[in-house]
Amino acid sequence: MADKYLEQLISQFGNSADLASLLKIQDFHHRKLWHQLTMELQTFLARSDVANLLDLVEFYTKFISTFSTRLNQLTFVRMVARIPYQIQETEKKLNFSKLSQNYLKSCLIKKPISIHVPL
């Protein structure tokens, strides 16, 4: 599903400046280079024009969510925290926030985070 979605995005972007980033994202995803993929996604999502070019909630649900369990939780939060600010419609913002919140809750249930403070 994620591969088909990326192919669709690449065909939509044509020869835009963001095409190179999408091709890198696709390559890292195919090669399962999760760290490199995460770094490229952070850069891609930080661009102000990306929100105008694609539906970020759809991008999350059809692509990012397919490998989100492989991501560091903090990195995941940093990456997706930008998305609601780029969404104009209030309803979509709320839906996205609920999606990402559910993911984080499931991560905390599977792998509780413990903080050790030296005395």
Rosetta blueprint (number, residue, H / E / L):
1 M L
2 A H
3 D H
4 K H
5 Y H
6 L H
7 E H
8 Q H
9 L H
10 I H
11 S H
12 Q H
13 F H
14 G L
15 N L
16 S L
17 A L
18 D L
19 L H
20 A H
21 S H
22 L H
23 L H
24 K H
25 I H
26 Q H
27 D H
28 F H
29 H H
30 H H
31 R L
32 K L
33 L L
34 W H
35 H H
36 Q H
37 L H
38 T H
39 M H
40 E H
41 L H
42 Q H
43 T H
44 F H
45 L H
46 A H
47 R L
48 S L
49 D L
50 V H
51 A H
52 N H
53 L H
54 L L
55 D L
56 L H
57 V H
58 E H
59 F H
60 Y H
61 T H
62 K H
63 F L
64 I H
65 S H
66 T H
67 F L
68 S H
69 T H
70 R H
71 L L
72 N L
73 Q H
74 L H
75 T H
76 F H
77 V H
78 R H
79 M H
80 V H
81 A L
82 R L
83 I H
84 P H
85 Y H
86 Q H
87 I L
88 Q L
89 E L
90 T H
91 E H
92 K H
93 K H
94 L H
95 N H
96 F H
97 S H
98 K H
99 L H
100 S H
101 Q H
102 N H
103 Y H
104 L H
105 K H
106 S H
107 C H
108 L H
109 I H
110 K H
111 K L
112 P L
113 I L
114 S L
115 I L
116 H L
117 V L
118 P L
119 L L
